[in-house]
Amino acid sequence: MKYAFIRDHRDEFEVGVMCEVLRASRSGFYDWLSRDPVAKDEKLEALKDVMVEIFKKSRQTYGAPRMLRALLAVGYKIGKERVANLMRSLGLRAKASKKFRGATTDSKHKFPISTNKLNQDFKAEAPNTKWVGDVTFIQTGEGWLYLAAVLDLCTRKIVGWAMYDTNDRAPTLAALNMAVRRQKIKEWLMFHSDRGSNYACYDFQDLLTELGIESSMSRSGCCYDNAVMESFFHSLKVEFVHDQKFATKQQAKDAIFEWIEVFYNRERIHSSIGYKTPVAFEETFMLVA
């Protein structure tokens, strides 16, 4: 009875004080609490509440592996199998994968083509040594928007991006310029893309040369040569764009800005970088610099 009273009044009084007043053993109370079915139920319900909150914050994108990492990060000692079972019981399902098409690559041009120096080596030892870029399209009620993005292979951070009405050199140049403005470029940097005219054109290649950035391009028709960039666009489309109906182009721009800069770069954890966010992972390099 004493232990039950202490359990029921923990929110009102300190456990140590109640144990002293009631002449109860504090260690005995916690041993009893660990075996108390009511307390276990309370802990389980609290765990479920935390999982639901994490799932909402992930925008319904976390499966069991990411959910497990998120729970471990806030102090829960739990296994993947239990996490998966609890997610099923709560009806927490990550958004299902759907197919999507990237923007058509305009490779029928007379611009020079760079060799494939990246050669599917998607590992980078430090930020700003290997960037990849690509373009995809976004449907709105006012017509198509073309999103060009630049991704750092080390941190998986989107370091530059731009949205335009046309799929030409304008978005790719703007995205690269944003990346250069916000990042500290090392002495050597490689930029890899497909062989479309918006990357092979003289304006884009001249900018790479001016910045001292080495150009690399995928083989013809081989999407695997730029797989990490394809994966980013897949996440954008499946986790966000497919659930939206953008009435205007400005609405799409505002929403995608928020998804990239707030959610993807700063909140969404990535398995390839130790279940950290891109910004958090990038900051680990700053600490040792």
C-alpha positions as CSV (number, residue, x, y, z in Angstrom):
1,M,0.0,0.0,0.0
2,K,2.8,2.4,0.8
3,Y,4.5,1.8,-2.5
4,A,1.2,2.2,-4.4
5,F,0.6,5.6,-2.6
6,I,4.1,6.8,-3.5
7,R,3.6,5.7,-7.1
8,D,0.3,7.5,-7.4
9,H,1.6,10.8,-5.9
10,R,5.0,11.0,-7.7
11,D,3.8,14.1,-9.6
12,E,3.0,15.9,-6.4
13,F,5.8,15.0,-4.0
14,E,9.4,13.9,-4.2
15,V,9.9,10.1,-3.9
16,G,12.6,10.5,-1.3
17,V,10.5,12.7,0.9
18,M,7.5,10.3,0.7
19,C,9.7,7.3,1.5
20,E,11.1,9.1,4.6
21,V,7.7,10.1,5.9
22,L,6.2,6.7,5.3
23,R,9.3,4.9,6.5
24,A,9.6,3.0,3.3
25,S,12.8,1.9,1.5
26,R,13.5,4.0,-1.5
27,S,15.4,1.2,-3.3
28,G,12.6,-1.2,-2.3
29,F,10.1,1.2,-3.9
30,Y,12.0,1.3,-7.2
31,D,12.4,-2.5,-7.2
32,W,8.6,-2.9,-6.6
33,L,7.9,-0.3,-9.3
34,S,9.9,-2.2,-11.9
35,R,7.5,-5.2,-11.3
36,D,4.4,-3.1,-11.0
37,P,2.0,-3.7,-13.9
38,V,0.4,-0.3,-13.5
39,A,3.8,1.4,-13.8
40,K,4.7,-0.8,-16.8
41,D,1.4,0.3,-18.5
42,E,2.2,3.9,-17.8
43,K,5.7,3.5,-19.3
44,L,4.3,1.8,-22.4
45,E,1.8,4.5,-23.0
46,A,4.4,7.2,-22.6
47,L,6.6,5.3,-25.1
48,K,3.8,5.1,-27.5
49,D,3.1,8.9,-27.2
50,V,6.8,9.6,-27.9
51,M,6.7,7.3,-31.0
52,V,3.6,9.0,-32.3
53,E,5.2,12.4,-31.8
54,I,8.4,11.3,-33.6
55,F,6.4,9.9,-36.5
56,K,4.5,13.2,-36.9
57,K,7.7,15.2,-36.7
58,S,9.2,12.9,-39.4
59,R,6.2,13.8,-41.6
60,Q,5.1,10.2,-41.6
61,T,8.4,9.1,-43.3
62,Y,10.2,7.1,-40.6
63,G,10.1,3.3,-40.7
64,A,11.4,1.1,-37.8
65,P,15.2,1.7,-38.4
66,R,14.9,5.5,-38.2
67,M,12.3,5.3,-35.4
68,L,14.7,3.1,-33.4
69,R,17.5,5.6,-33.9
70,A,15.3,8.5,-32.8
71,L,14.2,6.7,-29.7
72,L,17.8,5.8,-28.8
73,A,18.7,9.4,-29.2
74,V,16.2,10.5,-26.5
75,G,17.3,7.8,-24.0
76,Y,15.1,4.8,-24.6
77,K,16.6,1.3,-24.4
78,I,14.7,-0.6,-27.0
79,G,15.2,-3.1,-29.8
80,K,14.3,-2.8,-33.5
81,E,11.8,-5.8,-33.3
82,R,9.9,-4.2,-30.5
83,V,9.8,-0.8,-32.3
84,A,8.5,-2.5,-35.4
85,N,5.8,-4.3,-33.4
86,L,4.7,-1.2,-31.6
87,M,4.6,0.8,-34.9
88,R,2.3,-1.9,-36.4
89,S,0.0,-1.8,-33.3
90,L,-0.1,2.0,-33.6
91,G,-0.8,2.0,-37.3
92,L,2.4,4.0,-38.0
93,R,3.3,3.3,-41.6
94,A,6.0,5.2,-43.5
95,K,4.8,6.6,-46.8
96,A,4.9,3.9,-49.4
97,S,7.4,4.1,-52.2
98,K,6.1,5.3,-55.6
99,K,7.7,5.6,-59.0
100,F,8.5,8.9,-60.3
101,R,10.2,10.3,-63.5
102,G,13.0,12.8,-63.3
103,A,13.2,15.6,-65.8
104,T,14.1,14.4,-69.3
105,T,17.8,14.9,-70.1
106,D,18.5,16.8,-73.2
107,S,21.6,15.0,-74.4
108,K,21.2,15.7,-78.1
109,H,23.5,18.6,-78.3
110,K,27.0,19.5,-79.6
111,F,28.6,20.6,-76.3
112,P,31.7,18.7,-75.1
113,I,31.0,15.8,-72.6
114,S,33.2,15.4,-69.5
115,T,34.4,11.9,-68.6
116,N,32.9,10.0,-65.7
117,K,35.5,10.7,-63.1
118,L,33.1,10.0,-60.2
119,N,32.6,6.4,-61.5
120,Q,29.9,5.6,-58.9
121,D,32.3,6.4,-56.0
122,F,29.7,8.1,-53.7
123,K,31.9,8.3,-50.6
124,A,33.6,11.5,-49.7
125,E,36.0,11.9,-46.7
126,A,35.2,15.6,-46.2
127,P,32.5,18.1,-47.1
128,N,32.8,20.2,-50.3
129,T,35.0,17.7,-52.1
130,K,32.3,15.9,-54.2
131,W,29.1,17.5,-55.3
132,V,26.4,16.0,-57.5
133,G,23.6,17.8,-59.3
134,D,20.5,17.1,-61.3
135,V,17.1,18.5,-62.3
136,T,13.5,17.4,-61.7
137,F,10.1,18.8,-62.4
138,I,7.3,19.9,-60.2
139,Q,3.7,20.2,-61.4
140,T,1.6,23.2,-60.3
141,G,-1.8,24.7,-61.3
142,E,0.1,27.3,-63.3
143,G,2.4,24.8,-65.2
144,W,5.7,23.1,-64.6
145,L,8.5,24.2,-62.4
146,Y,12.0,22.8,-62.8
147,L,14.1,22.2,-59.6
148,A,17.9,22.0,-59.9
149,A,19.7,20.9,-56.8
150,V,23.3,20.3,-55.7
151,L,24.0,17.7,-53.1
152,D,27.2,17.2,-51.1
153,L,28.2,13.5,-51.1
154,C,29.9,13.6,-47.7
155,T,27.1,15.2,-45.7
156,R,24.1,14.5,-48.0
157,K,23.2,18.2,-47.5
158,I,21.5,20.1,-50.3
159,V,24.0,22.9,-50.6
160,G,22.3,24.7,-53.5
161,W,19.0,24.7,-55.3
162,A,16.9,26.8,-57.6
163,M,13.5,26.7,-59.2
164,Y,12.7,28.1,-62.7
165,D,9.9,27.9,-65.3
166,T,12.3,26.5,-67.9
167,N,14.6,23.4,-67.9
168,D,17.7,25.2,-69.3
169,R,20.9,26.5,-67.9
170,A,19.2,29.1,-65.6
171,P,18.3,26.8,-62.7
172,T,21.5,24.8,-62.9
173,L,23.7,27.9,-62.8
174,A,21.6,29.4,-60.0
175,A,21.8,26.2,-57.9
176,L,25.6,26.0,-58.3
177,N,26.1,29.7,-57.5
178,M,24.0,29.2,-54.3
179,A,26.2,26.3,-53.3
180,V,29.4,28.2,-53.9
181,R,28.1,31.2,-51.8
182,R,27.1,29.2,-48.8
183,Q,29.9,26.5,-48.6
184,K,33.6,26.8,-48.0
185,I,35.2,25.1,-51.0
186,K,38.4,23.2,-50.6
187,E,41.3,23.3,-53.0
188,W,39.8,20.5,-55.0
189,L,36.1,19.8,-55.7
190,M,34.4,17.6,-58.2
191,F,31.0,18.3,-59.6
192,H,29.1,15.4,-61.2
193,S,26.0,15.6,-63.3
194,D,24.3,13.9,-66.2
195,R,25.3,15.0,-69.7
196,G,22.3,17.2,-70.4
197,S,22.8,20.6,-72.2
198,N,22.0,22.5,-69.0
199,Y,25.2,21.1,-67.5
200,A,27.3,20.6,-70.7
201,C,26.7,24.1,-72.0
202,Y,29.6,26.6,-72.2
203,D,28.1,28.9,-69.5
204,F,28.0,26.1,-66.9
205,Q,31.3,24.6,-67.8
206,D,33.0,28.0,-67.9
207,L,31.7,28.7,-64.4
208,L,33.1,25.4,-63.2
209,T,36.5,26.3,-64.7
210,E,36.4,29.8,-63.2
211,L,35.8,28.3,-59.8
212,G,38.4,25.6,-60.2
213,I,35.8,22.8,-60.0
214,E,36.4,19.6,-61.9
215,S,33.6,18.4,-64.1
216,S,32.4,14.8,-64.3
217,M,29.4,13.4,-66.2
218,S,27.4,10.2,-66.2
219,R,27.5,7.7,-69.0
220,S,24.8,7.9,-71.5
221,G,21.5,6.5,-70.2
222,C,23.0,5.2,-66.9
223,C,21.0,6.6,-64.0
224,Y,23.1,4.6,-61.5
225,D,26.1,7.0,-62.2
226,N,24.2,9.7,-60.3
227,A,22.3,7.4,-57.9
228,V,22.5,9.6,-54.7
229,M,21.0,12.5,-56.5
230,E,18.2,10.3,-57.9
231,S,17.6,9.1,-54.4
232,F,17.2,12.6,-53.1
233,F,14.6,13.4,-55.7
234,H,12.8,10.1,-55.0
235,S,12.6,11.1,-51.3
236,L,11.3,14.6,-52.2
237,K,8.6,13.2,-54.5
238,V,7.5,10.2,-52.4
239,E,7.7,11.9,-49.0
240,F,6.3,15.2,-50.0
241,V,5.4,16.3,-53.5
242,H,3.1,13.4,-54.4
243,D,0.8,14.4,-51.5
244,Q,0.6,18.0,-52.5
245,K,-1.5,20.0,-55.0
246,F,0.3,23.3,-55.7
247,A,-2.2,25.8,-57.0
248,T,0.5,28.3,-57.9
249,K,4.2,28.2,-58.7
250,Q,5.0,30.5,-55.8
251,Q,3.2,28.1,-53.4
252,A,5.3,25.3,-54.7
253,K,8.5,27.3,-54.3
254,D,7.6,28.2,-50.7
255,A,6.7,24.7,-49.8
256,I,9.8,23.1,-51.3
257,F,12.1,25.7,-49.7
258,E,10.7,24.7,-46.3
259,W,11.0,20.9,-47.1
260,I,14.6,21.2,-48.2
261,E,16.0,23.8,-45.8
262,V,14.0,23.0,-42.6
263,F,13.1,19.3,-42.9
264,Y,15.6,17.6,-45.2
265,N,18.7,19.5,-44.2
266,R,18.0,20.0,-40.5
267,E,15.4,17.4,-39.2
268,R,15.4,14.3,-41.3
269,I,18.1,11.7,-40.2
270,H,20.0,9.7,-42.8
271,S,21.2,6.1,-42.4
272,S,24.2,6.8,-44.6
273,I,25.7,9.4,-42.2
274,G,25.1,7.6,-39.0
275,Y,21.5,8.6,-38.5
276,K,22.3,12.3,-38.2
277,T,20.8,15.2,-40.1
278,P,23.0,16.6,-42.9
279,V,23.6,19.9,-41.0
280,A,24.4,18.1,-37.8
281,F,26.9,15.8,-39.6
282,E,28.5,18.8,-41.4
283,E,29.0,20.4,-38.0
284,T,31.1,17.5,-36.8
285,F,33.7,18.4,-39.4
286,M,33.7,22.0,-38.2
287,L,34.5,20.8,-34.6
288,V,37.7,19.1,-35.7
289,A,38.8,21.7,-38.2
